[in-house]
Structures are given as C-alpha cells and as structure tokens.
Amino acid sequence: MTTVLYAHPYDKSFNHAILEEVKSCLDAQKKDYTVLDLYAEGFNPALEAASLRVYSKGETADPIAARYLETLINSDEFIMIFPIWWGAMPAIVKGFFDKVMLSGKAYQYSPAGELIPDKINISRTVIFSTSQAPTERFAPFFLNYFKPLVLEAVGMKNLEWYNCSETAHGPAKNREDFLRLVREKI
C-alpha cells in the first residue's frame, strides 16, 4: 500500500494540485493508497505530556498518531507533499515524525545507541516539495540530514526528492513542468 502524507492548509495551493495529480496517477494505476491530510484531519504536531509518558513503550495518547503509525507499518511506499518554509518542512511535518515515530515500533536503539528501523519497511520514499528559493539551497537538509538521520532510521528507504522552486512567483511553465514530472515519477 502507498501512504501519501499531505501537509498544506490551503486547498487552492500548488501543493494541493500536486496532491490531486498524485491521487489521479495512483487511481489510474489502481494502487491501494491512503492520504494523511495533516491539516484537514486536525493533526496536533505538539508532543504533549500524556503521549510523552508512554512514548518509550511504543504507545501514544493521540489516536490520530496511532492510526498514522499503523498505516505506515502496513505500507511499502511513502509519498510526502509539502512546501519548504524557512528552509525545511512545515512544523506539522516535523511534529508528525516527533509524535508518530514511536520507540519500539518505528525504531529501536542498537547496542551502540543508534536508531535502527523496527516495524516500518518502506521500500520507496518520495518527497514532492515546493519552494521559492533554488532547490540546491535545501539539498544539505534533505539529503545529508533528513534522509539518513530520520527517514532511513525509521525504515523509509530509497529517497527520491523532487522540489519545484520559484513556485509562487516563477513562470506557469515551471509548475506545469513539475506536474509532468510528478506524473512521470508516480
């Protein structure tokens, strides 16, 4: 199954157009998929005390976070769609990883104290992001930090990252070309 994480609050955004393109491609391929629409579902990205108390037991007090983790455990492909704000993903996406990736389910510690994947086994991880600044600016974060220290640590392998720069102020052709790329990559 494919899980699509979507993190944008505005349904007229270019990110929403990317989501619709992804869904259309998955439907055409008759793939089984689930969309986790973080804003629309009211996901609270803050790790509250009640969840932190049971975090190390692989539990959460947040039923949405529990459902998200179970969905990922049953997925083999993970697609994320979000804008780049202030040089990284929106806080709601960071909170998704803080709150959903539970010890003893998403990861465990090796004897040396390093994170190693546990129950999540994603064979293909795709990020479609948008930004105003050039893509190269964000490569160190996504490729040198997020990929090895977060995604791979919880079992999300084979990252493909595609960014559409100059999204809001660039030419329309830029966005059209990116939607074509989305169709090719799904």
Residue frames as a rotation matrix with the C-alpha (Angstrom) as fourth column:
MET 1
0.575 0.818 0.000 0.00
0.818 -0.575 0.000 0.00
0.000 0.000 -1.000 0.00
THR 2
-0.440 -0.639 0.631 1.04
0.611 -0.728 -0.311 3.59
0.658 0.248 0.711 -0.63
THR 3
0.320 0.468 -0.824 0.69
0.883 -0.461 0.081 6.23
-0.342 -0.754 -0.561 2.07
VAL 4
-0.130 -0.270 0.954 0.58
0.622 -0.771 -0.133 9.87
0.772 0.576 0.269 0.98
LEU 5
-0.068 0.043 -0.997 1.36
0.884 -0.461 -0.080 12.50
-0.463 -0.886 -0.007 3.61
TYR 6
-0.031 0.154 0.988 -0.03
0.689 -0.712 0.132 15.89
0.724 0.685 -0.084 2.60
ALA 7
-0.021 -0.066 -0.998 0.82
0.918 -0.397 0.007 19.00
-0.396 -0.915 0.069 4.59
HIS 8
-0.930 -0.142 0.338 -0.61
0.254 -0.914 0.316 22.24
0.264 0.380 0.886 3.29
PRO 9
-0.638 0.695 -0.331 -3.52
0.366 -0.105 -0.925 24.18
-0.678 -0.711 -0.187 4.80
TYR 10
-0.199 0.536 -0.821 -4.85
-0.572 -0.744 -0.347 25.76
-0.796 0.400 0.454 1.60
ASP 11
0.057 0.307 0.950 -6.81
0.397 0.866 -0.304 23.74
-0.916 0.394 -0.072 -0.96
LYS 12
0.978 0.208 0.013 -6.07
0.100 -0.413 -0.905 26.20
-0.183 0.887 -0.424 -3.79
SER 13
0.342 -0.931 -0.124 -2.29
-0.592 -0.317 0.741 25.88
-0.729 -0.180 -0.660 -3.37
PHE 14
0.176 -0.415 -0.893 0.11
-0.894 0.313 -0.321 24.36
0.413 0.854 -0.316 -5.87
ASN 15
-0.826 -0.434 0.358 0.81
-0.557 0.726 -0.404 21.68
-0.085 -0.533 -0.842 -3.26
HIS 16
-0.077 0.882 0.464 -2.85
-0.352 0.411 -0.841 20.73
-0.933 -0.229 0.279 -3.49
ALA 17
0.594 0.212 -0.776 -2.51
-0.800 0.058 -0.597 20.48
-0.081 0.975 0.205 -7.28
ILE 18
-0.469 -0.817 -0.337 0.42
-0.787 0.559 -0.260 18.10
0.400 0.143 -0.905 -6.70
LEU 19
-0.667 0.294 0.684 -1.73
-0.387 0.648 -0.656 16.02
-0.636 -0.702 -0.319 -4.33
GLU 20
0.419 0.903 -0.089 -4.52
-0.516 0.156 -0.842 15.80
-0.747 0.399 0.532 -6.90
GLU 21
0.305 -0.405 -0.862 -2.00
-0.897 0.182 -0.403 14.74
0.320 0.896 -0.308 -9.57
VAL 22
-0.775 -0.601 0.192 -0.56
-0.627 0.695 -0.353 12.05
0.079 -0.394 -0.916 -7.28
LYS 23
-0.333 0.738 0.587 -4.03
-0.325 0.494 -0.806 10.72
-0.885 -0.460 0.075 -6.46
SER 24
0.576 0.548 -0.607 -5.01
-0.727 0.003 -0.687 10.71
-0.375 0.836 0.400 -10.14
CYS 25
-0.126 -0.727 -0.675 -1.88
-0.865 0.414 -0.284 8.71
0.486 0.548 -0.681 -11.03
LEU 26
-0.866 -0.188 0.463 -2.41
-0.440 0.727 -0.527 6.22
-0.238 -0.660 -0.712 -8.20
ASP 27
0.087 0.972 0.218 -6.07
-0.446 0.234 -0.864 5.81
-0.891 -0.022 0.454 -9.21
ALA 28
0.498 0.067 -0.865 -5.07
-0.867 0.072 -0.493 5.22
0.029 0.995 0.093 -12.85
GLN 29
-0.474 -0.760 -0.444 -2.62
-0.670 0.639 -0.378 2.54
0.571 0.118 -0.812 -11.70
LYS 30
0.519 0.794 -0.316 -5.33
-0.290 0.511 0.809 1.04
0.804 -0.328 0.496 -9.45
LYS 31
-0.550 -0.767 -0.331 -2.96
0.195 0.268 -0.944 1.27
0.812 -0.583 0.003 -6.49
ASP 32
0.520 0.620 -0.588 -4.24
0.713 0.064 0.698 0.98
0.470 -0.782 -0.409 -2.95
TYR 33
-0.583 -0.746 0.322 -3.42
0.435 -0.622 -0.651 4.20
0.686 -0.240 0.687 -1.11
THR 34
0.428 0.605 -0.671 -4.27
0.904 -0.266 0.336 6.30
0.024 -0.750 -0.661 1.91
VAL 35
-0.075 -0.402 0.913 -3.90
0.278 -0.887 -0.368 10.08
0.958 0.226 0.178 2.20
LEU 36
0.043 -0.003 -0.999 -2.88
0.990 -0.136 0.044 11.50
-0.136 -0.991 -0.003 5.57
ASP 37
0.066 0.080 0.995 -4.03
0.430 -0.902 0.044 15.12
0.901 0.425 -0.094 5.22
LEU 38
-0.558 -0.441 -0.703 -2.43
0.777 0.019 -0.629 16.54
0.291 -0.898 0.331 8.36
TYR 39
-0.977 0.201 0.075 -4.19
-0.213 -0.940 -0.266 19.91
0.017 -0.275 0.961 8.36
ALA 40
-0.298 0.935 -0.191 -7.63
-0.618 -0.037 0.785 18.67
0.727 0.352 0.589 7.27
GLU 41
0.145 0.327 -0.934 -7.55
0.366 0.859 0.357 15.87
0.919 -0.394 0.005 9.86
GLY 42
0.747 0.182 0.639 -6.65
-0.399 -0.646 0.651 18.30
0.532 -0.741 -0.410 12.65
PHE 43
0.461 -0.659 -0.595 -3.36
0.694 0.685 -0.221 16.58
0.553 -0.311 0.773 13.48
ASN 44
0.956 -0.211 0.203 -1.76
-0.293 -0.738 0.608 18.23
0.021 -0.641 -0.767 16.51
PRO 45
0.501 -0.820 -0.277 2.02
0.053 0.349 -0.936 18.16
0.864 0.454 0.219 15.92
ALA 46
-0.012 -0.509 0.861 2.89
-0.867 -0.423 -0.262 19.02
0.498 -0.750 -0.436 19.54
LEU 47
-0.249 -0.157 -0.956 4.14
0.242 0.945 -0.218 16.08
0.938 -0.286 -0.198 21.59
GLU 48
0.295 0.487 0.822 2.02
-0.641 -0.536 0.549 16.53
0.708 -0.689 0.154 24.70
ALA 49
-0.403 -0.515 0.757 2.80
-0.915 0.203 -0.349 15.15
0.026 -0.833 -0.552 28.19
ALA 50
0.415 0.646 0.641 0.24
-0.652 0.702 -0.286 12.33
-0.634 -0.299 0.713 28.00
SER 51
0.955 -0.107 -0.278 1.91
-0.165 0.587 -0.792 10.91
0.248 0.802 0.543 24.89
LEU 52
0.102 -0.990 0.100 5.43
-0.664 -0.142 -0.734 11.52
0.741 0.009 -0.672 26.16
ARG 53
0.046 -0.023 0.999 4.66
-0.947 0.318 0.051 9.48
-0.319 -0.948 -0.007 29.31
VAL 54
0.538 0.267 0.799 4.06
-0.137 0.964 -0.230 6.35
-0.832 0.014 0.555 27.19
TYR 55
0.660 -0.295 -0.691 6.36
-0.750 -0.299 -0.589 7.15
-0.032 0.907 -0.419 24.24
SER 56
-0.370 -0.929 -0.017 9.19
-0.929 0.370 -0.012 4.81
0.017 0.012 -1.000 25.24
LYS 57
-0.377 0.339 0.862 6.67
-0.180 0.886 -0.428 1.95
-0.908 -0.317 -0.273 25.48
GLY 58
-0.975 0.010 0.220 5.76
0.217 0.210 0.953 2.43
-0.036 0.978 -0.207 21.82
GLU 59
-0.103 0.991 -0.081 2.43
0.991 0.095 -0.099 4.00
-0.091 -0.091 -0.992 22.74
THR 60
-0.920 -0.083 0.383 0.72
0.147 -0.979 0.140 7.33
0.364 0.185 0.913 22.24
ALA 61
-0.547 0.764 -0.341 -2.23
0.401 -0.118 -0.908 9.09
-0.735 -0.634 -0.242 23.81
ASP 62
-0.322 0.369 -0.872 -3.13
-0.698 -0.715 -0.045 10.55
-0.640 0.594 0.487 20.40
PRO 63
0.226 0.475 0.850 -5.45
0.169 0.841 -0.515 8.25
-0.959 0.260 0.109 18.39
ILE 64
0.938 0.059 -0.342 -4.59
-0.307 -0.321 -0.896 10.06
-0.163 0.945 -0.283 15.14
ALA 65
0.054 -0.994 -0.094 -0.86
-0.998 -0.057 0.024 9.45
-0.029 0.093 -0.995 15.67
ALA 66
-0.310 -0.115 0.944 -1.56
-0.354 0.935 -0.002 5.78
-0.883 -0.334 -0.330 16.45
ARG 67
0.677 0.632 0.377 -3.59
0.161 0.373 -0.914 5.42
-0.718 0.679 0.151 13.24
TYR 68
0.737 -0.467 -0.488 -0.86
-0.675 -0.485 -0.556 7.12
0.023 0.740 -0.672 11.21
LEU 69
-0.289 -0.900 0.325 1.80
-0.891 0.378 0.254 4.76
-0.351 -0.216 -0.911 12.56
GLU 70
-0.057 0.345 0.937 -0.33
0.008 0.939 -0.345 1.68
-0.998 -0.012 -0.056 11.87
THR 71
0.911 0.384 -0.152 -0.89
-0.107 -0.135 -0.985 2.94
-0.399 0.913 -0.082 8.32
LEU 72
0.365 -0.858 -0.362 2.87
-0.927 -0.297 -0.231 3.32
0.091 0.419 -0.903 7.78
ILE 73
-0.355 -0.475 0.805 3.59
-0.594 0.780 0.198 -0.13
-0.722 -0.408 -0.559 9.21
ASN 74
0.161 0.541 0.825 1.24
0.341 0.754 -0.561 -1.53
-0.926 0.372 -0.063 6.57
SER 75
0.903 0.124 -0.412 2.73
-0.284 -0.545 -0.788 0.49
-0.323 0.829 -0.457 3.70
ASP 76
0.332 -0.842 0.425 5.59
0.773 0.501 0.389 -0.17
-0.540 0.200 0.817 1.33
GLU 77
-0.356 -0.397 0.846 5.64
0.781 -0.623 0.037 3.23
0.513 0.674 0.532 -0.38
PHE 78
0.197 0.340 -0.919 5.53
0.802 -0.596 -0.048 6.67
-0.564 -0.728 -0.390 1.27
ILE 79
-0.240 -0.171 0.956 4.93
0.774 -0.627 0.082 9.91
0.585 0.760 0.283 -0.65
MET 80
-0.071 0.170 -0.983 5.18
0.787 -0.596 -0.160 13.27
-0.612 -0.785 -0.091 1.09
ILE 81
-0.067 0.137 0.988 3.90
0.760 -0.635 0.139 16.56
0.646 0.760 -0.062 -0.32
PHE 82
0.557 0.230 -0.798 4.69
0.747 -0.559 0.360 19.83
-0.363 -0.797 -0.484 1.44
PRO 83
0.807 -0.318 0.497 6.11
0.036 -0.814 -0.579 23.34
0.589 0.486 -0.646 0.96
ILE 84
-0.129 -0.870 -0.477 9.53
0.922 0.072 -0.381 24.33
0.366 -0.489 0.792 2.21
TRP 85
0.787 0.369 0.494 9.05
0.118 -0.876 0.467 27.07
0.605 -0.310 -0.733 4.78
TRP 86
0.707 -0.565 0.425 12.06
-0.704 -0.509 0.496 28.68
-0.064 -0.650 -0.758 6.48
GLY 87
-0.163 -0.928 -0.336 14.47
-0.965 0.220 -0.139 26.19
0.203 0.302 -0.932 4.90
ALA 88
-0.979 -0.129 0.156 12.73
-0.165 0.955 -0.247 22.97
-0.118 -0.268 -0.956 5.96
MET 89
-0.520 0.845 -0.123 9.40
0.516 0.426 0.743 21.20
0.680 0.324 -0.658 6.05
PRO 90
0.040 0.613 0.789 6.48
-0.465 -0.688 0.557 22.84
0.884 -0.389 0.258 7.89
ALA 91
-0.606 -0.285 0.743 6.35
-0.788 0.086 -0.610 22.31
0.110 -0.955 -0.276 11.66
ILE 92
0.411 0.845 0.344 3.36
-0.854 0.488 -0.180 19.98
-0.320 -0.220 0.922 11.27
VAL 93
0.695 -0.247 -0.675 5.58
-0.286 0.766 -0.576 17.55
0.659 0.594 0.462 9.30
LYS 94
-0.478 -0.869 0.130 8.35
-0.418 0.095 -0.903 17.73
0.773 -0.486 -0.409 11.90
GLY 95
-0.341 0.449 0.826 5.67
-0.917 0.033 -0.397 17.09
-0.206 -0.893 0.401 14.53
PHE 96
0.712 0.545 -0.443 4.48
-0.657 0.740 -0.145 14.08
0.249 0.394 0.885 12.53
PHE 97
0.147 -0.744 -0.651 7.90
-0.044 0.653 -0.756 12.50
0.988 0.140 0.063 12.93
ASP 98
-0.666 -0.379 0.643 8.18
-0.597 -0.247 -0.763 13.57
0.448 -0.892 -0.062 16.58
LYS 99
-0.242 0.733 0.635 4.81
-0.917 0.042 -0.397 12.11
-0.318 -0.679 0.662 17.52
VAL 100
0.710 0.621 -0.333 4.19
-0.704 0.644 -0.299 9.19
0.029 0.446 0.894 15.16
MET 101
0.222 -0.715 -0.663 7.62
-0.282 0.604 -0.746 7.52
0.933 0.352 -0.067 15.08
LEU 102
0.734 0.220 0.643 7.37
-0.667 0.054 0.743 5.62
0.129 -0.974 0.187 18.34
SER 103
-0.410 -0.892 0.191 10.21
-0.906 0.375 -0.196 3.79
0.103 -0.254 -0.962 20.03
GLY 104
-0.661 0.089 0.745 9.75
-0.237 0.917 -0.320 0.05
-0.712 -0.388 -0.585 19.70
LYS 105
0.398 0.789 0.468 7.54
0.365 0.332 -0.870 0.38
-0.842 0.517 -0.156 16.64
ALA 106
0.988 -0.090 -0.122 9.12
-0.150 -0.488 -0.860 2.82
0.018 0.868 -0.496 14.18
TYR 107
0.197 -0.978 -0.073 12.63
-0.412 -0.015 -0.911 2.37
0.890 0.210 -0.405 15.55
GLN 108
0.956 -0.094 -0.278 14.68
0.292 0.391 0.873 0.88
0.026 -0.916 0.401 18.31
TYR 109
0.591 -0.806 0.048 18.16
-0.801 -0.578 0.153 1.57
-0.096 -0.129 -0.987 19.61
SER 110
0.523 -0.562 -0.641 21.16
-0.004 0.751 -0.661 -0.51
0.853 0.348 0.390 18.62
PRO 111
0.607 -0.365 -0.706 23.61
0.793 0.333 0.510 -1.55
0.049 -0.869 0.492 21.37
ALA 112
-0.517 -0.847 0.120 25.73
0.848 -0.526 -0.064 1.43
0.118 0.069 0.991 20.26
GLY 113
-0.320 0.475 -0.820 22.80
0.448 -0.686 -0.573 3.80
-0.834 -0.551 0.007 20.81
GLU 114
-0.929 0.017 -0.371 21.99
-0.322 -0.535 0.781 4.42
-0.185 0.845 0.502 17.14
LEU 115
0.046 0.999 0.024 18.46
-0.665 0.048 -0.745 4.37
-0.745 0.018 0.667 15.77
ILE 116
-0.975 -0.218 -0.037 17.59
-0.171 0.636 0.752 1.35
-0.141 0.740 -0.658 13.66
PRO 117
-0.368 0.895 -0.251 14.29
-0.789 -0.158 0.593 0.62
0.492 0.417 0.765 11.91
ASP 118
-0.716 0.226 0.661 11.77
-0.369 0.681 -0.632 -1.64
-0.593 -0.696 -0.404 13.60
LYS 119
-0.235 0.735 0.636 8.33
0.438 0.664 -0.606 -2.35
-0.867 0.136 -0.479 12.10
ILE 120
0.654 0.415 -0.632 8.25
-0.331 -0.595 -0.733 0.16
-0.680 0.689 -0.252 9.22
ASN 121
-0.313 -0.732 0.605 9.59
0.396 0.478 0.784 -1.18
-0.863 0.485 0.140 5.93
ILE 122
0.722 0.511 -0.467 9.07
-0.126 -0.566 -0.814 1.41
-0.681 0.647 -0.344 3.21
SER 123
0.148 -0.696 0.703 10.86
0.779 0.520 0.351 0.37
-0.609 0.496 0.619 0.01
ARG 124
-0.381 -0.243 0.892 10.28
0.788 -0.590 0.176 3.69
0.484 0.770 0.416 -1.81
THR 125
0.103 0.321 -0.942 10.13
0.755 -0.642 -0.137 7.15
-0.648 -0.697 -0.308 -0.24
VAL 126
-0.293 -0.112 0.950 9.25
0.837 -0.509 0.198 10.16
0.462 0.853 0.243 -2.39
ILE 127
-0.129 0.252 -0.959 9.13
0.602 -0.748 -0.278 13.82
-0.788 -0.613 -0.055 -1.41
PHE 128
-0.088 0.169 0.982 7.47
0.828 -0.535 0.166 16.42
0.553 0.828 -0.093 -3.63
SER 129
-0.030 0.010 -0.999 8.27
0.785 -0.619 -0.030 19.82
-0.619 -0.785 0.011 -2.15
THR 130
0.481 0.179 0.858 7.83
0.700 -0.668 -0.253 23.40
0.529 0.722 -0.446 -3.28
SER 131
0.037 -0.520 -0.853 9.89
0.804 -0.492 0.335 26.49
-0.594 -0.698 0.400 -2.53
GLN 132
0.965 0.138 -0.221 10.67
0.008 -0.862 -0.506 29.99
-0.261 0.487 -0.834 -3.65
ALA 133
0.277 -0.950 -0.143 14.46
-0.791 -0.310 0.527 29.66
-0.545 -0.033 -0.838 -3.35
PRO 134
0.077 -0.340 -0.937 16.59
-0.847 0.473 -0.241 27.40
0.525 0.813 -0.252 -5.56
THR 135
0.874 0.334 -0.353 16.45
-0.191 0.904 0.381 23.68
0.447 -0.266 0.854 -4.81
GLU 136
0.116 -0.934 -0.339 20.22
0.319 0.358 -0.878 23.47
0.941 -0.006 0.339 -4.20
ARG 137
-0.298 -0.210 0.931 19.83
-0.655 -0.665 -0.359 25.54
0.695 -0.716 0.061 -1.04
PHE 138
0.386 0.629 0.675 17.82
-0.923 0.274 0.272 22.80
-0.014 -0.728 0.685 0.62
ALA 139
0.478 -0.222 -0.850 19.81
-0.307 0.864 -0.399 19.77
0.823 0.451 0.345 -0.53
PRO 140
-0.640 -0.768 0.035 22.04
-0.327 0.230 -0.917 19.65
0.696 -0.598 -0.398 2.59
PHE 141
-0.427 0.547 0.720 18.99
-0.864 -0.012 -0.503 19.42
-0.266 -0.837 0.478 4.86
PHE 142
0.574 0.811 -0.114 17.04
-0.804 0.532 -0.264 16.88
-0.154 0.243 0.958 2.84
LEU 143
0.677 -0.319 -0.663 19.91
-0.261 0.739 -0.622 14.70
0.688 0.594 0.417 1.60
ASN 144
-0.332 -0.932 -0.144 22.52
-0.104 0.188 -0.977 14.95
0.938 -0.309 -0.159 4.36
TYR 145
-0.832 0.076 0.550 20.29
-0.555 -0.127 -0.822 15.19
0.008 -0.989 0.148 7.43
PHE 146
0.016 0.979 0.203 16.66
-0.943 0.082 -0.324 14.20
-0.333 -0.186 0.924 6.87
LYS 147
0.439 0.140 -0.887 17.39
-0.657 0.724 -0.211 11.19
0.613 0.676 0.410 4.65
PRO 148
-0.273 -0.612 -0.742 19.98
-0.021 0.775 -0.632 9.34
0.962 -0.157 -0.224 6.79
LEU 149
-0.956 -0.277 0.093 19.10
-0.076 -0.072 -0.995 10.51
0.282 -0.958 0.048 10.29
VAL 150
-0.420 0.880 0.222 15.31
-0.725 -0.178 -0.666 10.46
-0.546 -0.441 0.712 10.12
LEU 151
0.378 0.691 -0.617 13.89
-0.924 0.321 -0.207 8.58
0.055 0.648 0.760 7.14
GLU 152
-0.003 -0.446 -0.895 16.36
-0.398 0.821 -0.409 5.70
0.917 0.355 -0.180 6.97
ALA 153
-0.860 -0.367 0.354 16.45
-0.438 0.176 -0.882 5.45
0.261 -0.914 -0.312 10.77
VAL 154
-0.314 0.825 0.470 12.76
-0.611 0.203 -0.765 4.50
-0.727 -0.527 0.440 10.77
GLY 155
-0.381 0.080 0.921 12.81
0.357 0.932 0.067 2.21
-0.853 0.354 -0.384 7.72
MET 156
0.786 0.587 -0.193 11.99
0.079 -0.404 -0.911 4.63
-0.613 0.701 -0.364 4.90
LYS 157
-0.148 -0.929 0.340 14.42
0.406 0.256 0.877 3.69
-0.902 0.267 0.339 2.15
ASN 158
-0.456 -0.197 0.868 15.31
0.875 0.075 0.478 4.83
-0.159 0.977 0.138 -1.37
LEU 159
0.122 0.483 -0.867 14.51
0.368 -0.833 -0.413 8.53
-0.922 -0.268 -0.280 -1.07
GLU 160
-0.384 -0.105 0.917 13.60
0.882 -0.335 0.331 10.41
0.272 0.937 0.221 -4.22
TRP 161
-0.044 0.328 -0.944 13.31
0.585 -0.757 -0.290 14.14
-0.810 -0.565 -0.159 -3.58
TYR 162
-0.374 0.048 0.926 11.83
0.856 -0.367 0.365 16.50
0.358 0.929 0.096 -6.18
ASN 163
-0.211 0.249 -0.945 11.46
0.600 -0.731 -0.326 20.20
-0.772 -0.635 0.005 -5.49
CYS 164
0.230 0.336 0.913 9.66
0.891 -0.450 -0.059 22.83
0.391 0.828 -0.403 -7.55
SER 165
-0.498 -0.465 -0.732 11.46
0.717 -0.696 -0.046 26.12
-0.488 -0.547 0.680 -6.93
GLU 166
-0.967 0.140 -0.212 10.03
-0.205 -0.924 0.322 29.57
-0.151 0.355 0.923 -7.70
THR 167
-0.658 0.741 0.131 6.59
0.747 0.665 -0.011 28.07
-0.096 0.090 -0.991 -7.15
ALA 168
0.201 0.839 -0.506 4.57
0.728 -0.474 -0.496 31.21
-0.656 -0.268 -0.706 -6.42
HIS 169
0.452 -0.054 -0.890 6.50
-0.226 -0.972 -0.055 33.80
-0.863 0.227 -0.452 -8.41
GLY 170
-0.673 -0.723 0.158 8.04
-0.070 0.274 0.959 31.78
-0.737 0.634 -0.235 -11.22
PRO 171
-0.597 0.437 -0.673 6.54
-0.796 -0.225 0.562 31.25
0.094 0.871 0.482 -14.66
ALA 172
0.399 0.858 0.323 3.50
-0.841 0.483 -0.244 29.00
-0.365 -0.174 0.915 -15.07
LYS 173
0.503 -0.276 -0.819 5.63
-0.531 0.649 -0.545 26.67
0.682 0.709 0.181 -17.22
ASN 174
-0.596 -0.754 0.276 7.68
-0.643 0.243 -0.726 25.88
0.480 -0.610 -0.630 -14.12
ARG 175
-0.354 0.564 0.746 4.61
-0.716 0.349 -0.604 24.48
-0.601 -0.748 0.280 -12.34
GLU 176
0.676 0.605 -0.421 3.34
-0.727 0.452 -0.517 22.73
-0.123 0.655 0.745 -15.47
ASP 177
0.068 -0.759 -0.648 6.71
-0.579 0.499 -0.645 21.03
0.812 0.419 -0.406 -15.93
PHE 178
-0.745 -0.357 0.564 6.70
-0.665 0.322 -0.674 19.95
0.059 -0.877 -0.477 -12.30
LEU 179
0.166 0.874 0.457 3.24
-0.743 0.416 -0.525 18.36
-0.649 -0.252 0.718 -12.58
ARG 180
0.657 -0.047 -0.753 4.52
-0.620 0.535 -0.574 16.50
0.430 0.843 0.323 -15.64
LEU 181
-0.461 -0.882 -0.094 7.46
-0.584 0.382 -0.716 15.28
0.668 -0.276 -0.692 -13.52
VAL 182
-0.416 0.402 0.815 5.03
-0.788 0.289 -0.544 14.14
-0.454 -0.869 0.196 -10.81
ARG 183
0.674 0.718 -0.174 3.14
-0.693 0.532 -0.487 12.07
-0.257 0.449 0.856 -13.41
GLU 184
0.342 -0.631 -0.696 6.40
-0.539 0.475 -0.696 10.50
0.770 0.613 -0.177 -14.60
LYS 185
-0.627 -0.743 0.236 7.58
-0.573 0.233 -0.786 9.61
0.529 -0.628 -0.572 -11.09
ILE 186
-0.156 0.640 0.752 4.37
-0.882 0.252 -0.398 8.10
-0.444 -0.726 0.525 -9.70
